[in-house]
Amino acid sequence: MIRFNPQTKVLHLTNGKMSYVVYVNDYGYLETLYFGAPLTDADDIHCLRRSAEWHDSSFYYDKKSGKEYRHSDCYMSNTAPQELSAHAAMDKRYAPLVIRQADGGYLTDFRYVSHTVLDGVPDVPGMPHARGGDCQTVDFLLCDGYGLQLHYYLSIYNDKNILLKSMLLVNDTPHTVHLLRAMSLQLDLPDAQWEWTHFCGRWQKERDLVRAPLIDGVQSISSNRARSSHEENPFVYFSRRGAGPTAGEAIGLNLIYSGNFACRVEVTNYGATHITYGISDEDFDWVLASGQRFHTPQAVVAYSADGEDGMSQAMHDFIKQNLVNRRLDDKTKPILFNSWEGCFFDFDTQRVLSYIDDGRTIGMEMFVLDDGWFGARNDDTAGLGDWRVNTDKVDLKRVVAHCRQCGIQVGIWFEPEMINYRSDLFRAHPEYALTGNADQASCIRHQFHLDMANPAVVDEVYRQLSAFFDEYHPDYIKWDYNRIVCEHYSSALPAERQGEVYHRLTLGYYHLLERITAHYPDLFIEGCASGGGRFDLGTLYYAPQIWASDESDPAQRMEINYTTSLGYPLSTIGAHVNASPVANYRTKAILALFGTYGYEMNPNRLTQEDREALNEVADVYHRYHKDVVENGTLYHLKNPYLGNFMSMQCVSRDRNTSLVVIINRKKELDRFRYLKLQGLDDDKLYHNDYENAVHTGEYYRKIGINYSREWLDEFSCRLIVLKAVDANE
Ligand code: GLA
């Protein structure tokens, strides 16, 4: 609900569980008065602000009258928390927008003109965005002295603690301007008593959790690799000092975008927190000619007054209900078998058929042929760009027919945005590759990035992919992306537009995905980028799940899945059982169950005991995964970064069924241990199959499951199923 009081000029966005309050001051700046637990009367806050006395910066000189004035409104231009700091003005905080104007100056100073309240949330053309839902948006119209118009959109969801922020710049002046920074969000918080958590990493160790108190000055994360990256994930959160999963305030941020991003957090010399977040401004220079508009991606803000799990659940609900493609996501997902770790590039038709037959003995319902089926691809030095079946290597028609006969769905691997120099496409069109303008070009995994800023390239890739889809009708594709962009120079763009390349590469990715999802609406896409190098909300809009990491060793994977699930629902986290010797198949399967669940090993080598363990967990998958894991609520019970154990719990929406996983890394003999659960109804009775006992929800919450007397070897993994029972049963 959005209330505006024209007397006080206070706008109160609230959904009964949180409030966000903005004041339109006498000078047309939007001051952020409050963000936090719900308020009944926002006008009180306004009075508090007026009584605050600050020194300096409240004066201005008026050129026309030649006089100096004090701001009439207690306005402190460089300290007041704001929605949008001006640039090249008295406010020296880092501004979300910087424009080089037609006169060469950098003044970027937008003032309020009017606002309207809209139902829903405006789409962002050409980019992934929230798919509406039960929400309202304030569309602030602001204008600068040059006549540029800015729509600043601020949305609030009624059914979840989510805000969205984004901007649309409209150039209706006769001049061309340069956008040098175009971020989506400024968030000013009036204190700095926060810790922030971000997720850095590398190949096979994605989203490694880093938590640190905010310090005076600047701390930031970013990507300049043209993808959201292994190195930093766009999801970050802020917790009140001392907050944990069940207590304390938490604010989560993410961006519906897959390219370069930057999140900059500054603790000012006045002790406030000033956050800006959006597309990175590194080498960014967008030419906005007369009549053109520029949309920023949407930034997502999640809030919880009582614990980090509340924040992460709000993010999960938003992603599941308002971002992913529900046409695909709502379907019951088949158990997927992927060929990669089983045979890598080394396969022929017989081997593939044997994988399908053996995969069926462990419950496989979809077979995915990974890399190596096309062009001259027998290793990673050739073939990318030539999306024709290598019929000398594999008879794909026969493979598909065999799957169909067995009632198995079919999936296939692509890496659409890439090209090997050893490919027909490169030989015909070397200019399609981003090789830069020097004599040497970086070559990563023997491949180049395609110039997705060039519409002819997007057309060509679409032509090849759609020809394949029309002939083979796959149910699923794995969309991989195995290198970063280094030479961001596009020969398809003029010199003055080279500052647009990074963003245009991301727009090209989205454009290709738009065309494919529009023409093949039932094709399920799983994202991937050398494991989890492009795990972001932009990709999730098109691909409801993303391969989280090439690391499936359970010791590492339990951490990767745990940290990823702080910002993303388990239903999006691609997780497979592989042949890692670190733990047995049952343990590995239980861990994969707290993700999408699938297999990736040589199935010819499985023993009877392995098959039985996998079938047992496949049965749990069919019984509970959809309701409890995919659509349920997730609780983080034990953080593996803080001790020997990792534990997560999923509870179905009706709170009748719950699955709990608990696993330890190191051996531990008997010791007092109680696993306190969350999310159950206090007065319902639940049976748990670990103790084979019945307790109330309150008992599980306050006392917990007693597992003190167990001798736990390394990687002892328990899956506990709780079911509500009738008191008379
Ligand atoms: C990437 C992916 C793997 C696999 C290979 C194939 O590394 O993350 O899962 O598909 O590419 O080359």
Residues whose N, C-alpha, C, O or C-beta is under 5 A from the ligand:
A	BS01	GLA	W340 D370 D371 A529 S530 G531 D550
